[in-house]
Amino acid sequence: MIHVTCALIERDGLVLAAQRSGTMRLPWKWEFPGGKQEPGETLETCIIREIKEELDLDIHITGAMSSQTHINQKGMEICLHPFLCTIIGGELLLKEHAQIKWLPPQELPTLDWAEADVPVLGSYLAKLAAD
């Protein structure tokens, strides 16, 4: 099983969605940015590192959501660990993604999401509806 973190970065009632570039696996799909946990790394350290590497942003974790398990196209089991985050520093720089969008939560489902992110999006919207 591969452990992967992702960040639902919130700002002023909007959420950041990132579109994968044409050179990435699953090109042009939208995702919550993040990446694979490295050996000896906590999930929290992983998401902070990944967002710095991919977007040049410093983030603060405000909460964790339930993990979601997904079997990818190659048959590998992926456990996706979503974190709610805010930006505390840095200047947004797209190092891997084609583009980003800041959207109100209710508009997020209009994007063409990577399959692994769909359950995360559903959980996030359900959490907002319950709050």
Backbone as a chain_set.jsonl record, in Angstrom:
{"seq": "MIHVTCALIERDGLVLAAQRSGTMRLPWKWEFPGGKQEPGETLETCIIREIKEELDLDIHITGAMSSQTHINQKGMEICLHPFLCTIIGGELLLKEHAQIKWLPPQELPTLDWAEADVPVLGSYLAKLAAD", "coords": {"N": [[0.843, -1.182, 0.0], [0.516, 2.208, -0.83], [1.092, 5.257, 0.734], [-0.365, 8.378, 0.513], [-0.545, 11.884, 0.708], [-2.853, 14.651, 0.709], [-3.776, 18.079, 0.189], [-6.39, 20.141, 1.184], [-6.661, 23.19, 0.593], [-7.737, 26.02, 2.111], [-9.086, 29.301, 1.672], [-10.467, 32.331, 2.398], [-13.13, 31.35, 2.107], [-12.878, 29.891, -0.188], [-11.547, 27.098, -2.093], [-8.532, 25.497, -3.023], [-7.906, 24.025, -6.106], [-5.983, 21.917, -8.16], [-4.742, 21.504, -11.434], [-3.482, 18.746, -13.086], [-0.504, 18.555, -15.029], [0.19, 18.116, -18.578], [2.294, 16.339, -18.754], [2.248, 14.774, -16.545], [1.182, 11.76, -14.789], [-2.164, 10.772, -15.355], [-2.989, 13.069, -16.987], [-4.189, 16.424, -17.135], [-6.271, 16.074, -15.362], [-8.023, 17.126, -12.415], [-6.981, 17.795, -9.05], [-6.48, 17.565, -5.475], [-3.641, 19.003, -4.286], [-0.573, 17.268, -3.423], [1.318, 14.42, -2.243], [3.407, 11.425, -2.242], [4.189, 9.712, 0.787], [7.312, 9.667, 2.364], [9.815, 7.286, 3.511], [10.016, 7.055, 7.055], [8.823, 9.488, 7.475], [6.306, 11.585, 8.867], [2.758, 11.783, 8.244], [1.86, 14.4, 8.395], [4.232, 15.911, 8.138], [4.857, 15.128, 5.576], [2.751, 16.254, 3.923], [3.185, 18.977, 4.306], [5.788, 19.236, 3.25], [5.371, 18.37, 0.579], [3.573, 20.324, -0.461], [5.167, 22.567, -0.307], [7.18, 21.802, -2.124], [5.697, 21.456, -4.547], [4.103, 23.776, -4.91], [5.378, 25.894, -3.749], [4.485, 26.946, -1.348], [3.956, 27.7, 2.103], [2.268, 25.946, 4.533], [-0.317, 25.608, 7.033], [-1.645, 23.073, 8.959], [-4.987, 22.583, 9.594], [-6.767, 20.651, 10.197], [-7.611, 17.129, 9.956], [-8.923, 14.793, 7.636], [-10.935, 11.838, 7.087], [-9.162, 8.997, 5.954], [-8.93, 7.705, 2.61], [-9.202, 4.832, 0.625], [-7.931, 3.64, -2.442], [-7.781, 1.875, -5.511], [-5.459, 2.036, -7.976], [-4.97, 2.508, -11.607], [-2.973, 0.729, -12.226], [-3.369, -1.287, -10.491], [-2.434, -0.915, -7.947], [-2.704, -0.377, -4.438], [-3.754, 2.525, -2.917], [-3.59, 4.672, -0.199], [-5.156, 7.494, 0.608], [-4.566, 10.399, 2.351], [-6.226, 13.039, 3.478], [-5.796, 16.498, 4.291], [-6.954, 19.432, 5.907], [-6.04, 22.716, 5.243], [-4.348, 25.901, 5.619], [-2.806, 28.754, 4.084], [0.287, 29.994, 5.145], [2.501, 31.304, 4.327], [4.887, 32.111, 1.684], [5.006, 32.323, -1.936], [2.733, 31.591, -4.412], [3.686, 29.271, -6.765], [3.629, 27.482, -9.655], [4.973, 24.444, -10.03], [4.651, 21.884, -10.97], [2.028, 21.561, -11.817], [-0.539, 22.384, -14.298], [-2.365, 24.456, -13.978], [-4.12, 26.334, -11.423], [-7.142, 26.681, -9.541], [-9.146, 28.769, -7.545], [-11.95, 27.994, -5.895], [-15.419, 28.234, -4.837], [-16.66, 25.849, -2.495], [-19.028, 24.493, -3.455], [-18.745, 24.613, -6.209], [-16.668, 22.949, -6.86], [-17.299, 20.242, -7.71], [-17.719, 20.555, -10.46], [-15.411, 20.246, -11.866], [-13.11, 18.061, -13.67], [-12.17, 15.536, -11.981], [-9.361, 13.654, -10.698], [-9.638, 10.188, -10.205], [-9.051, 9.133, -7.616], [-9.367, 11.348, -5.989], [-12.046, 11.92, -5.932], [-13.696, 10.621, -3.86], [-12.63, 11.978, -1.66], [-13.355, 14.624, -2.164], [-16.144, 14.293, -1.993], [-16.412, 13.592, 0.746], [-15.463, 15.942, 1.913], [-17.359, 17.867, 1.067], [-19.63, 16.792, 2.312], [-18.864, 17.069, 4.976], [-18.798, 19.863, 5.193], [-21.503, 20.414, 4.796], [-22.565, 19.298, 7.08], [-21.51, 20.841, 9.097]], "CA": [[0.0, 0.0, 0.0], [1.225, 3.48, -0.903], [0.427, 6.319, 1.494], [-0.282, 9.65, -0.194], [-1.257, 12.966, 1.378], [-3.339, 15.734, -0.148], [-4.159, 19.272, 0.943], [-7.534, 20.954, 0.814], [-6.195, 24.493, 1.067], [-8.879, 26.934, 2.177], [-8.769, 30.724, 1.812], [-11.589, 33.243, 2.167], [-14.298, 30.613, 1.652], [-12.57, 29.196, -1.434], [-10.676, 25.93, -1.961], [-7.603, 25.382, -4.138], [-7.87, 22.816, -6.927], [-4.829, 21.978, -9.055], [-4.863, 20.655, -12.622], [-2.254, 18.039, -13.428], [0.019, 18.962, -16.333], [0.149, 17.112, -19.631], [3.396, 15.382, -18.605], [2.017, 13.983, -15.343], [0.224, 10.662, -14.886], [-3.523, 11.339, -15.332], [-2.877, 14.452, -17.45], [-5.303, 17.38, -17.185], [-7.256, 15.84, -14.3], [-7.902, 18.026, -11.263], [-6.668, 17.099, -7.805], [-6.01, 18.315, -4.324], [-2.198, 18.735, -4.393], [0.075, 16.491, -2.373], [2.193, 13.399, -2.789], [3.741, 10.204, -1.505], [4.911, 9.747, 2.056], [8.64, 9.071, 2.302], [10.132, 6.481, 4.705], [10.357, 7.789, 8.271], [8.159, 10.789, 7.469], [4.912, 11.573, 9.314], [1.831, 12.278, 7.228], [1.827, 15.858, 8.497], [5.466, 16.412, 7.543], [4.75, 14.839, 4.152], [1.919, 17.218, 3.201], [3.864, 20.278, 4.359], [6.891, 19.162, 2.289], [4.847, 18.267, -0.782], [3.014, 21.604, -0.903], [6.32, 23.448, -0.527], [7.841, 21.366, -3.357], [4.851, 21.601, -5.729], [3.486, 25.091, -5.061], [6.218, 26.872, -3.048], [3.685, 27.544, -0.285], [4.052, 27.203, 3.473], [0.897, 25.73, 4.989], [-0.626, 25.206, 8.409], [-2.708, 22.062, 8.971], [-6.063, 22.951, 10.52], [-7.539, 19.456, 10.512], [-7.41, 15.944, 9.114], [-10.151, 14.113, 7.258], [-10.804, 10.385, 7.026], [-8.385, 8.47, 4.839], [-9.693, 7.025, 1.563], [-8.392, 3.848, -0.087], [-8.224, 3.614, -3.872], [-6.95, 0.995, -6.336], [-5.196, 2.797, -9.199], [-5.053, 1.793, -12.885], [-1.96, -0.33, -12.243], [-3.741, -2.264, -9.481], [-1.782, -0.627, -6.659], [-3.591, 0.179, -3.427], [-3.298, 3.827, -2.435], [-4.343, 5.242, 0.92], [-5.067, 8.946, 0.483], [-4.764, 11.059, 3.644], [-6.501, 14.453, 3.233], [-5.634, 17.474, 5.363], [-7.446, 20.791, 5.717], [-4.872, 23.571, 5.437], [-4.352, 27.308, 5.235], [-1.491, 29.254, 3.673], [0.901, 30.896, 6.127], [3.64, 31.987, 3.721], [5.313, 31.715, 0.353], [4.324, 32.873, -3.11], [2.281, 30.484, -5.242], [4.471, 29.015, -7.967], [3.267, 26.169, -10.193], [6.173, 23.718, -10.436], [4.249, 20.634, -11.611], [0.653, 21.626, -12.311], [-0.826, 23.263, -15.431], [-3.045, 25.637, -13.455], [-4.912, 26.153, -10.206], [-8.351, 27.497, -9.432], [-9.746, 28.955, -6.23], [-13.385, 27.873, -6.141], [-16.29, 27.943, -3.705], [-16.822, 24.393, -2.404], [-20.122, 23.951, -4.268], [-18.343, 24.57, -7.623], [-15.613, 21.948, -7.052], [-17.718, 19.066, -8.493], [-17.788, 20.83, -11.896], [-14.118, 19.922, -12.47], [-12.854, 16.67, -14.032], [-11.257, 15.128, -10.91], [-8.682, 12.363, -10.673], [-10.54, 9.244, -9.543], [-8.74, 8.993, -6.184], [-9.787, 12.547, -5.266], [-13.512, 12.031, -5.916], [-14.249, 10.37, -2.521], [-12.167, 13.054, -0.756], [-14.245, 15.747, -2.436], [-17.449, 13.959, -1.414], [-16.309, 13.695, 2.21], [-15.301, 17.356, 2.253], [-18.654, 18.528, 0.892], [-20.516, 16.269, 3.367], [-18.417, 17.691, 6.222], [-19.268, 21.259, 5.167], [-22.968, 20.415, 4.936], [-22.875, 18.916, 8.462], [-21.02, 21.892, 10.023]], "C": [[0.889, 1.248, 0.0], [0.423, 4.51, -0.135], [0.72, 7.656, 0.821], [-1.083, 10.677, 0.592], [-1.786, 13.947, 0.343], [-3.85, 16.863, 0.741], [-5.395, 19.915, 0.341], [-7.242, 22.318, 1.422], [-7.346, 25.481, 0.953], [-8.395, 28.372, 2.372], [-10.011, 31.537, 1.467], [-12.816, 32.536, 1.59], [-14.097, 29.853, 0.349], [-11.603, 28.049, -1.157], [-9.806, 25.835, -3.213], [-7.719, 24.019, -4.8], [-6.726, 22.994, -7.914], [-5.031, 21.018, -10.22], [-3.502, 20.055, -12.953], [-1.804, 18.466, -14.827], [-0.065, 17.805, -17.325], [1.241, 16.068, -19.525], [3.225, 14.482, -17.387], [1.122, 12.788, -15.671], [-1.166, 11.264, -14.664], [-3.516, 12.803, -15.788], [-4.219, 15.163, -17.507], [-6.402, 17.117, -16.166], [-6.988, 16.826, -13.166], [-7.675, 17.199, -10.007], [-6.475, 18.106, -6.684], [-4.518, 17.994, -4.263], [-1.654, 17.989, -3.186], [0.984, 15.456, -2.994], [2.503, 12.292, -1.811], [4.539, 10.474, -0.233], [6.25, 9.038, 1.883], [8.912, 8.274, 3.571], [10.559, 7.363, 5.876], [9.675, 9.131, 8.418], [6.743, 10.645, 8.027], [4.032, 12.079, 8.178], [1.791, 13.803, 7.216], [3.066, 16.486, 7.859], [5.423, 16.237, 6.032], [3.943, 15.916, 3.432], [2.561, 18.601, 3.208], [5.003, 20.318, 3.335], [6.376, 19.173, 0.851], [4.301, 19.598, -1.301], [4.131, 22.624, -1.127], [6.996, 23.101, -1.854], [7.011, 21.676, -4.601], [4.383, 23.024, -5.98], [4.28, 26.229, -4.418], [5.445, 27.63, -1.967], [4.006, 26.895, 1.055], [2.615, 27.101, 3.981], [0.853, 25.375, 6.464], [-1.789, 24.212, 8.319], [-3.735, 22.458, 10.025], [-6.923, 21.76, 10.905], [-7.194, 18.321, 9.566], [-8.775, 15.34, 8.826], [-9.894, 12.61, 7.219], [-10.024, 9.975, 5.782], [-9.301, 7.716, 3.882], [-8.754, 6.056, 0.844], [-8.879, 3.748, -1.527], [-7.284, 2.624, -4.55], [-6.73, 1.733, -7.661], [-5.229, 1.91, -10.439], [-4.05, 0.655, -12.987], [-2.245, -1.405, -11.199], [-3.088, -2.048, -8.132], [-2.78, 0.016, -5.71], [-2.971, 1.459, -2.869], [-4.205, 4.258, -1.294], [-4.098, 6.746, 0.893], [-5.466, 9.585, 1.805], [-4.976, 12.555, 3.415], [-6.359, 15.316, 4.488], [-6.264, 18.801, 4.96], [-6.304, 21.729, 6.086], [-5.179, 25.022, 5.1], [-2.928, 27.693, 4.857], [-0.967, 30.203, 4.744], [2.116, 31.623, 5.555], [3.948, 31.45, 2.335], [4.515, 32.423, -0.722], [3.992, 31.715, -4.031], [3.078, 30.409, -6.538], [4.14, 27.603, -8.438], [4.524, 25.481, -10.725], [5.833, 22.448, -11.195], [2.9, 20.731, -12.312], [0.507, 22.615, -13.473], [-1.462, 24.567, -14.96], [-3.704, 25.29, -12.126], [-6.157, 27.02, -10.33], [-8.72, 27.586, -7.957], [-11.249, 28.977, -6.458], [-14.166, 27.752, -4.84], [-16.523, 26.43, -3.678], [-17.89, 23.817, -3.322], [-19.782, 23.891, -5.759], [-17.27, 23.512, -7.895], [-16.072, 20.746, -7.887], [-17.792, 19.307, -10.007], [-16.483, 20.486, -12.616], [-14.011, 18.425, -12.762], [-11.764, 16.127, -13.104], [-10.578, 13.791, -11.197], [-9.534, 11.432, -9.804], [-10.302, 9.132, -8.037], [-9.225, 10.179, -5.362], [-11.298, 12.675, -5.137], [-14.095, 11.722, -4.534], [-13.824, 11.434, -1.501], [-13.071, 14.273, -0.923], [-15.621, 15.5, -1.825], [-17.463, 14.083, 0.099], [-16.216, 15.143, 2.658], [-16.64, 18.086, 2.144], [-19.67, 18.059, 1.955], [-20.168, 16.892, 4.714], [-18.92, 19.129, 6.298], [-20.772, 21.337, 5.385], [-23.369, 20.106, 6.384], [-22.467, 20.005, 9.461], [-22.023, 23.027, 10.162]], "O": [[1.876, 1.327, 0.731], [-0.787, 4.63, -0.327], [1.872, 8.02, 0.589], [-2.171, 10.38, 1.085], [-1.243, 14.063, -0.756], [-4.288, 16.647, 1.871], [-5.444, 20.198, -0.856], [-7.529, 22.575, 2.591], [-7.86, 25.747, -0.134], [-7.449, 28.637, 3.113], [-10.539, 31.433, 0.36], [-13.468, 33.06, 0.687], [-15.032, 29.239, -0.164], [-10.927, 28.024, -0.128], [-10.28, 26.063, -4.326], [-7.641, 22.986, -4.135], [-6.519, 24.085, -8.443], [-5.437, 19.871, -10.032], [-2.505, 20.766, -13.081], [-2.633, 18.709, -15.703], [-0.354, 16.667, -16.954], [1.135, 15.008, -20.143], [3.981, 13.526, -17.216], [0.406, 12.784, -16.673], [-1.315, 12.181, -13.856], [-3.982, 13.68, -15.06], [-5.239, 14.582, -17.876], [-7.376, 17.868, -16.11], [-5.864, 17.296, -12.987], [-8.119, 16.055, -9.911], [-6.329, 19.308, -6.905], [-4.155, 16.82, -4.193], [-2.197, 18.066, -2.084], [1.382, 15.594, -4.15], [1.949, 12.222, -0.714], [5.423, 11.329, -0.187], [6.314, 7.944, 1.323], [8.308, 8.548, 4.608], [11.353, 8.291, 5.718], [9.923, 9.845, 9.39], [6.049, 9.683, 7.698], [4.519, 12.73, 7.254], [1.699, 14.422, 6.156], [2.963, 17.471, 7.128], [5.898, 17.097, 5.29], [4.404, 16.445, 2.421], [2.486, 19.32, 2.212], [5.17, 21.315, 2.632], [6.892, 19.906, 0.008], [4.541, 19.959, -2.453], [4.046, 23.451, -2.035], [7.346, 23.995, -2.624], [7.562, 22.115, -5.61], [4.275, 23.445, -7.131], [3.898, 27.394, -4.531], [5.714, 28.802, -1.704], [4.289, 25.699, 1.132], [1.841, 28.052, 3.872], [1.83, 24.914, 7.054], [-2.799, 24.49, 7.673], [-3.402, 22.644, 11.196], [-7.722, 21.846, 11.838], [-6.574, 18.52, 8.522], [-9.672, 15.374, 9.669], [-8.747, 12.172, 7.31], [-10.208, 10.537, 4.702], [-10.32, 7.159, 4.292], [-7.633, 6.424, 0.494], [-10.08, 3.769, -1.795], [-6.108, 2.547, -4.193], [-7.685, 2.021, -8.382], [-5.483, 0.71, -10.344], [-4.256, -0.286, -13.754], [-1.453, -2.333, -11.035], [-3.178, -2.91, -7.258], [-3.596, 0.844, -6.115], [-1.827, 1.472, -2.414], [-5.43, 4.216, -1.407], [-2.982, 7.212, 1.124], [-6.56, 9.348, 2.317], [-4.007, 13.277, 3.179], [-6.747, 14.919, 5.586], [-6.129, 19.243, 3.819], [-5.67, 21.557, 7.126], [-6.14, 25.326, 4.392], [-1.967, 27.038, 5.261], [-1.679, 31.099, 5.196], [2.7, 32.471, 6.23], [3.354, 30.474, 1.876], [3.485, 33.04, -0.452], [4.876, 30.938, -4.392], [3.131, 31.369, -7.306], [4.348, 26.637, -7.703], [5.074, 25.888, -11.748], [6.645, 21.974, -11.99], [2.669, 20.041, -13.305], [1.299, 23.545, -13.623], [-1.147, 25.643, -15.468], [-3.83, 24.122, -11.756], [-6.207, 27.963, -11.12], [-8.619, 26.607, -7.218], [-11.767, 29.867, -7.131], [-13.65, 27.232, -3.85], [-16.577, 25.797, -4.733], [-17.683, 22.757, -3.913], [-20.46, 23.187, -6.508], [-16.993, 23.211, -9.055], [-15.295, 20.264, -8.711], [-17.917, 18.346, -10.767], [-16.453, 20.438, -13.845], [-14.732, 17.619, -12.174], [-10.576, 16.244, -13.404], [-11.146, 12.916, -11.851], [-10.083, 11.854, -8.786], [-11.259, 9.044, -7.267], [-9.469, 10.039, -4.164], [-11.784, 13.455, -4.318], [-14.927, 12.494, -4.057], [-14.581, 11.751, -0.584], [-13.499, 14.878, 0.06], [-16.198, 16.396, -1.209], [-18.412, 14.616, 0.673], [-16.815, 15.53, 3.661], [-17.008, 18.843, 3.042], [-20.474, 18.857, 2.435], [-21.057, 17.21, 5.504], [-19.409, 19.566, 7.34], [-21.257, 22.228, 6.083], [-24.393, 20.594, 6.861], [-23.026, 20.078, 10.555], [-21.774, 23.984, 10.895]]}, "num_chains": 1, "name": "protein.A"}
